[in-house]
Amino acid sequence: LGAIKIRNTKGQKIYSVNPQRRPSPDAGRSIAEMVVSVEHNSEFILIHTAAGYGRAVARILDYHALPEILGVVAGSSIVWVAPRVVQRTALVHKQINYLLKMNLNS
């Protein structure tokens, strides 16, 4: 996992990700290499990415400003997408797949 034991500001021992082992995003990677999967339920879409690429994928979605997307929240390896209208979640899922040039089935 790459976790190390450190002391926090209160002096308590905690586990943290070793900063030397964190993957550094490579700008030369294609979108297809960044995205692991795109899935949805009736209310939102999750985009799983290779470690470190969540924010890059979210920026791509933000750049395209799809009117059907209410908001995007990104972590290191996951992007959460809220559709503007939940009844159109499946449609937004298809649009995101197309935008990211993915051919994933759900």
FENZI-V440177 format. One record per run of one state. SS is the DSSP state (alpha for helix, beta for strand, coil for the rest). FROM is the first residue (numbers start at 0). LEN is the number of residues. If there is no record, write none. Layout:
ss=SS from=FROM len=LEN
ss=SS from=FROM len=LEN
This chain:
ss=coil from=0 len=2
ss=beta from=2 len=5
ss=coil from=7 len=5
ss=beta from=12 len=5
ss=coil from=17 len=13
ss=alpha from=30 len=4
ss=beta from=34 len=6
ss=coil from=40 len=3
ss=beta from=43 len=6
ss=coil from=49 len=4
ss=alpha from=53 len=11
ss=coil from=64 len=4
ss=beta from=68 len=6
ss=coil from=74 len=3
ss=beta from=77 len=6
ss=coil from=83 len=2
ss=alpha from=85 len=14
ss=coil from=99 len=7
